[in-house]
Amino acid sequence: MPRPSQLLRALGDPVVDLAAWLADVAALAGETLLALPRSAGRIRPVVREVLWRQVYFTSVKGAPFTLLLALLVALAVAAQAPYTAGAGGAVLGSVLVATLVRELAPLLTAWIVIARSGTAIAAELATMRIEGEIDALVGMGIDPFEYLVVPRILGAAVAVASLTVLFLFVSVGASAVLSPFLGGPDPHVLLDHVTAALRPADGVALAAKTVVPGTAIAAVACHEGFRASRSITQIPPAVTAAGVRAFTLVFVWNTVVTALLYLA
C-alpha cells in the first residue's frame, strides 16, 4: 500500500509541473505585451518582415479553409430554419448568436490556427534550436525573443481575431441567404433578430475568445519549440505537445469565458 507521502508526491508533482508550464507560457505572452510600448513605431525592418510573413501565412493562407468551414456550419444552422419558422426568425436568430458568435466561430477559428500555424511554429523553432540557428542569432547580436517570439505571437493574435470576424461574416450571412430557401424567414428579418439577440457583453467575450487564445497558441508553440533538446527526434514530440496543449488551453479558456458570460 503506498504511503501518504508517496500519494501526495504523485498528485503534487503534476500540479507543480503544470503551474511551472503555465507560468512559462504566461511569461512569454506577458513579455511580448510589455515589449509593444517599448518598440512602438521603431520595430526593426527585419522583425516587421517576420511579423507580416506570420500574418500572411496564418490569416491569408488560412482564409480559404475558414471560408469553407463557415459555409458548412452556415448550412447546418440554416437547416434548422423550418423548425423555427413559427417564431418568425426570433429563435433562429438566438441560435445563430448562441452557437456561432459565442461559441463556434472563435473556437473553430482557434483550432484552425493551431492546426496550421501553431504546430508549424513549434516545428520551425525546434528545428532552429537543434541546428544551432538560435545560437547563431545570439552570436550576431540579434535578440531571439524579439526576432522569433514577438512577431509570431502578434501574428497569431491578429490572425485569430481577423479569421473569427471573417468566419462570423460568412456564416451568419450565408445562413441568412439560405434561410428562405429552407422554409425560414427572409434574410433581413433573420439579421434583425440576430442583432436583437446580441448583447454588449458578447463583444467583450468575443474579444476575450480571440485575442487571448491567439496569443496563447503562439506562446505555447514557441515554448514547446524552444524546449526541444538537441536531437531531431525531439521535433515530433514538440509539435504534438504544442498542438495538444494549445487545444486544451483554448478549450478551457473559452469554457471559462462562456461561464462568466452567462453568469453576468
N, C-alpha and C positions, 0 to 999 in steps of 0.2 A: 504494500500500500504506500503510495507516495506521501512524503511528509508535507506539512502545510507550507514550509519554506519553498519546497520544490514546486508546489502548485502556484504559489504567489509569483515565483520566478517565471514559470511557464506562462502565466497570464500577464505579468508585468513587462516582460521583455518586448513582446509585440507592441504593447501600448507605447512604450518608450521609443521604440523604433519608428512607429507611426508619427509620434509627436515630433521627433527629430526630422523626419522626412517632410512633414508639413511645414516645419519651421524653415527648412532649407528652401522649399518651393516659395513660401511667402517672402523670404528674404530676396530671392531673385526678382519676384514681381515688385516688391517694395523698392528695391534699389533702382529698378527701371523707372518707376514713378518719380522717385527723388531725382533721377538724372534728367528728367524732362525740363524742369525750370532752369537747371544749370546750362543745358545745351540748346535752349530755345533760341532760334534764329542763328545759331552758329554750329549746326550739325555739319560735320566734315563731309565733303562730297562722297568719299568712299563709303561712309556709313549711310548716307542718304540713298546711294545706289542700291545697297543691300536691302534697305527698307522698301524701296519701290519694287525691287525684284520679289520680295516676300509678299507684298500686297498683290502684285500681279499674279504670282503663282497660286496664292491662296484664294483670292477673290475672283479675278477674271477667269482663270483656268477652271475654277470650281463652279462658275456660274451655270454652265450647261447642265451638269448633273443636278444642281439645285433647282433649276427650272423644271427639269423632268420630274423630280420628286414632288415639287409643288403642284404640278399638274395632276399627278396621280392622286395626291392627297385631296385636291380640289374635287376630283371626280368621285372619290369615295364619300366625301362630305355632301356633295350635291346630290348624290344618290339617295340621301335621306329626305330630300325635298318633298316627295309625295306623302311621307308620313307626318309632315309638319305643316302641310298646306292649310289645314283648318285653322291654324293660329295666325294666318296671314303673313307668315315670314318671321314673326317675333321669336318663335322657338328656334328656327334655323339660324337666325342672326345670333342668338345667345350661344348656340352650339359652335358657330364659327369663332366667336370670341373666346369661348372656354377652351376649345380644342386647338385652334390654330394660334391665336395671339398669345394666349397664356402658357401653352404647353408645347405643342408640336413644332412650331416654327423655330423657336430658339434651341430646342433640344435636338431636332434633326439637323439643323444647320451646324451646331457644335459638333455633332458626330461626323458630319461630312468633313469638317476641318480637321478633326482628329485623324480620320482615316487617310486623308490626302496629305495633310501638311504636318500634323503632329508627329506621325511616325517618320516622315521624311526628315524633319529637323533632327530627331533623335539619331537616325542613321547617319546623317551628314556630320553631326558634331562628334559622334562616336568614332567615325572614320578619321576625322581630322585629329582627334586625340591620339588614336592608335598610330597614325602615320607621322605624328610629331609636328603637324602643321600649327597647332596651337602654341607649342613651344617656339616655333619659328616666328609667329606673330609677336610673341613677347620679346624675342631677340631683336626684332626690327623696331621695337618701341611702340607697337600697336596694342592697345588695351583690348584683350579678347572679349571682355564684358561689353564694352562699347560697340565693338565691331560685330560680334556674333550674337549676343543675347538681346540687347536693346532693340535692334530693328526687327528681330523675329517676334518678340513679344508684342511690340506695337503693331506689326503687320498682322498678326493673328487676331488681335483685338479689333482692329479695323475690319478685317475680313468677316469675322463672325457677326459683327453689327450690320455691315452692309449686305451680307448674304441673307441675314434674317429679314431685313427690310424687303429685299427682292423676293424672298420666299413668301412673305405675307402679301405683298402687292399682287403677285401672280396667283397665289392660291385663293385669296379672297375674291379677286377679280374674276378668275376662271369659274369659281363657284357661283358667282352672281350671273355670269353669262350662261352657264349650263342649267341653272335653276329652272327657268321657264320650259326648257325642253324636257325636263324630267317631272313636270307637274307642279313645280314650286312657284314662288312669287316672281314678279318681274325684277330685273337687276336693280333698278333704282329703289324699289321697295325693300329688297333684301339689304342693300347697302345702308339704307336709313335705319333699319333695325340693328345692323352691326354697329353703326355709330352710336345708337342709343344704348346699346349694351356695354359699351366701353366706359371705364371709369378712370379718373386721373391716376389712381394707383396702378392701373395697368401699364401706363407709360413708364413709371418708376420700376415696376417689376420687369418689364421688357428690357430696360437698360441694364438692370442688375443681372439678367439672364443672358446678356450678350457680351458686355464689356468684361465682366469678371470671368466668365468661362473662357473667353478668347485669351485673356491674359494668363489664366491658369493653364490652358492647354500648352501654350508655348513655354511657359515656365517649367512645367513638368517635363516636356520634351527636352529642353536644354539641360535640366538637372540630370535626367537619365543618360543623355548623351555624354555629358562631362564625366559621369561616374564610370563609364566603360574603362575597364583595365586595358593594358597594352597587349591585347590579343584580339585578332579578327573574329574569333569565335564569340566574343562578347557583344558584337553588334546586334545579332538577332535577339538576345535577351533584353538589350537596352530598348530596342524598338517595341518588343512585346510589352515590356514594363511601362513604357511611355503611353502606349495605346490603352492598356487595361486601366492604369491608374488615372489617366485623364478622363476616360469614360466614367469611371466610378466617381471621381471628384465632381464632374459636371452634373451627373445624375443626383448626387447628394445635395449639391448646391441648389439646383433647380427645385428639388423637393422642399428644401427649407424655405426658399423664396415663395413658393406656392402656398405653403402652410401659413406663412406670415401674411400673404396677400388675402387669404380667405379669413384670417383671424382679425384683420384690420377693419 
